[in-house]
Amino acid sequence: MRKRFVIAAALVLGVIAAMLGVNTARNAAGWQPVTQTPAERLALLAPRWRLIQPEGAGPFRAAILMSGCDGVHDNMDLWARQMVALGRAALIVDSHGPRGLDRMQSWRAVCAAQLLTGAERAGDIAVAQAALAAMPQIDPRDMLLLGASHGGWSVMEYLDLLDSGDLPPGLGQWPVPAERLAAGIGPVVLLYPYCGVISRAGDAEWPAHVRALMILSSEDRIVDTAKCETMAQGLIAGGADIRLSVLQGADHGFDQREHSVLSSLAYVQDYVDQTAALIDEFVRGAEVAAAGD
């Protein structure tokens, strides 16, 4: 009886492993069987996103903020406040809550690359950018993109898809032409982005005018910093304008106070201060450079 139980358990585990493998392969290939129109995606996301604006009537430059794989937490508010201080309206996009991925720790399936890849979330960015550009108080010519971890992966996938014109998996069509979206991209900030095997961003080409700041953590236990450095160098060799900075001693998620109970990651003010200074210098410099182009 015990032997039969062991064999049955092994078979079940084998089937589960095979299913996970197939799903991971599907995600790596960028195939999503369920698609939405831009209007359907907008209707899904808009009730849960938050727009924070500077005082005044505008028009304001804007920023789109994309969270890590565990959903929207306090670090998105932190960077939104910095965007407002820089004179930008900040849109915090929640990719998780509208899809029910904020319940019963289902976000862990996103972190495990079983649900909602970076390429799929690129469709969220496209819809958010188009919606922002249509708002009278927003300057559509300069949309900063900021992504942390999984959100950084999503931003990199988005830039590649804009350049190639290929659709994000799960989105039936672009909300406006890809060329118009690409032309509206301003500075790009990538905080400890995922650069692993499922990411297709390493072979990417970005819109030629895009300037990016990639901030990595030297002691990152979640993301392979060496792979991100290699990816950045490859993108630079392909023509991308990327400024790379590695925070010595920092770990993953240093800007986030809200972590799961069992997480050993921690908020570290010193690394937040360093990052804020790097972002401030980079964004102001990118704005000056863009004005001179």
N, C-alpha and C positions, 0 to 999 in steps of 0.2 A: 504493500500500500504506500509506504513511504517513498519507494523508488518511483512509483507512478506519479506521486505528487511532485517529486523533484523534476521528473521529465516534463510534466504538464506545465510547471512553473517556468522551466527553461524555454519551452515552446512559446509561452505567453510573452516572456521577456524578449525572445527572439523576434516575434511578430512586432512588438512595440518598437524595438530597435530598428527593424526594417522600415516600419512606417515613418519613424522619425528621420531615417536616412533619406527616404523618398521625398519627404516634405522639405528637408534641407536642400536636396538637389533641385526641387521645384523652385524654391526661393532663390537659389544661386542662379538658376537659369532665367529668373525674372518672369515666370509664368504665373499669372493670376487668373483663375477661371471666372471670377465674378468682377464685372466692370460697372462703373457708375458714370453718369454724365457729370460734367462740371457743376451743373445746377443741383444734382443729387448730392454730390460731395459737399457743396457749399451749405446745403440745408442740413447736412449731418454735422458739420464742424462749427458753423457760425454761432449756434446757441451756447457753445462751451468756450469759445475763445474770448480773450479780454484785450481791449485796446486802451492803452494808457497814453494820454497826450500831454504835451506841454501846455502852459497857459497861453491863451490867445486864439486867434481864428485860423492861423496857418496862412498859406499851405506849408505843411511840415514835411521834411524828409521823414522817411519811415524805417522801421526795423521789424523783421519777422524773426521770432524766437522759437526755436525747436528744442524740446526737452530731451533728456536721456530715455533709455528704454523702460525706466520705471515710472514714466509719466511726469506731469507738471508738478514741480515742487518749488521751494522757496528760492532756489537759485535763479529761476526764471524771473521772479519779481526783482531780485537783486540786479540782474543785468538790464531789465526793463527800466529800472530807475536810472541806471547810468545812461541808457539811450535817451531818456527824457532830459537828463542833465545836459546832454549833447545837442539838444534841440530837436530830437526825433520822436515821433509817435511810435510806440512799441506795441506790436501785436503778439501776444502769447498764444500760440496755437496748441490746443490740446488734441493730440491724435488718439489718445487712449480712452478717455471718458466716453466720448460719443460711440465708441466701438465696444463698450463694456469691458475694456481691458484695465480698468481701475478697481475691479471687484475681485475678491478672493485671491489676490496676488496673481491674477492671470497675466499681469505684466511680465512675469517671469518667462512666459513663453516668447515674448518679444525679445527679451535679453538672450534667450537661447536660440534665437534666429528661427523659431518655428512659426511665428506670426509677425506680420507687419514689418517687412524689411525696409531698409533705407530707401530703396528704389520706389517702393509703394508709397512711403511717406512723402516722396518728392511730389506726388500728385497733390498732397495737402498744401505744400508750399506754393505750387502753381495756382491753386484756387485762392489761397490767401492773398497772394500777390495781386492777382487780377481784381479781387474784391477791394483791396486797399487802394489800388490805382483808380478805381471808380469813385472813391470818396472825395468830395470837393475840398476837404481840408488837408488832403495828402498830395504831396509832390510825387508823381509817379515815375520820375526820372532817376530816382536814387533810393533804391530799396536795399538797405543793409540786411544781410542774412547772418544770423548767429545760431549755431547749433552746438549742443553739448553732447558728447559721447554718441549715442545712437542718432541724436539730432544732427551732429556734425557729419556723420555718415550720410544722412538724408540730404543735407545741403550739398555735399560733394556729388552724390548721385544726380541731384537736380541740375547742377551745373553741366554735367556730362550730357544729360538728356536734352537740355536746352541747346547745347552745341550740335548734337547729332540730329535733333528733331524727333527722336524716338519717343513714344508715349510712356509715361510712368505706368508700370503694371497696375491694373485695376482702374485706370482712368480711361474712358472711352475716347476722349479727344481733349486737346488743350482748351482751356477756357477762353484764351485769345491766342493769336499766332505765337509760336515759340520765339520767333525773332523779336516780337514786341516785348515779351517777358524778359528775354536775354538783355535787350537794350536797357531795361529798367533796373538791372542789378547794379548795386553800388558796392561798398566794402563788404567783405565776407570774413567772419570770425568763427574759427573752429576750435572748440575747447575739447581737448583729449578725445578726438573722434575715433570711432571704431574703424580699423584698417585691416581687418582679418580676411579670411579666405572667401567669404561670401560677398564682401564688398567688391564691386566692379570699378570702383573709383580710381584704382591704380593705373588702369589703361585708358584713362579718360582724357578728353580734351575739353577745355573750358572756353567760354566766350572770351575773346582776346583782351577785352578791356578790364576784366575782373582782377581786382587786387585782393589778396587774402592774407590773413594772419592766422597761423596754426600754433596753438599753445599746447604743449605736451607736458606730462609729468614724468620725471626721471624714474620714479619708483612705482609706476602704475601697475597695480595687481590685476586690473580688469582688461585693459587695452595694452597690446604689445607696442610699446613706444618705439622700439627699433623698426618694426614694420611700418609705423606711421612716418618715421624719418625717411625710410627707403621710399615709401609712396610719395612723400613730398618732393624728394629729390627727383624722382621719375617724372612727376608732374612739371617740376621746374624745367627739367631737361626738354620736356615737350612744349615749353613755351609759357607755362602758367607763372603768374607773378605771385609768389608765396613768400611771406616772411615767416621763418620758423623760429620758435622760441621754446626752450625746454626748461621748466622750473625744477631746479635741483632740489631733491629731497621730497618733492610733492608726490602724492598718491592720487588715484582716481577720485573724482567727485569732491575735491577739496572746497568747492564753493557752495556745497549743499549741506544744510543742517539736518534736513529731514531724510533719514535713511531707515530702511527696514530694521526691525528689532535685532536681528542676528548679524547685521552688517558691521564690519570693522572699519568702514570708511568714516572719515571725520572731517568736519569743517575746520579750516585753518585760515585764520584772518590774514596772516602774512602773505600766503599765496594768493588770496583774494585781492589784497592790496597791490601785489605785483601785477596780477592779471588786469586789474582795473586800470593801472597806469599804462600798461602795454596797449590795451584797447583804446584808451583815450588818445594816446600819441598816434596810433595807427589810423584811427578813424579821422582825426583832424588832418593828418597828413594826406590821407586818401582823398579827402574832400578838396584840399588845396590842389593836389595833383590833377584831379578830375576837372577842376575849374580851368586849369591851364591846358588841358588837352584840346 
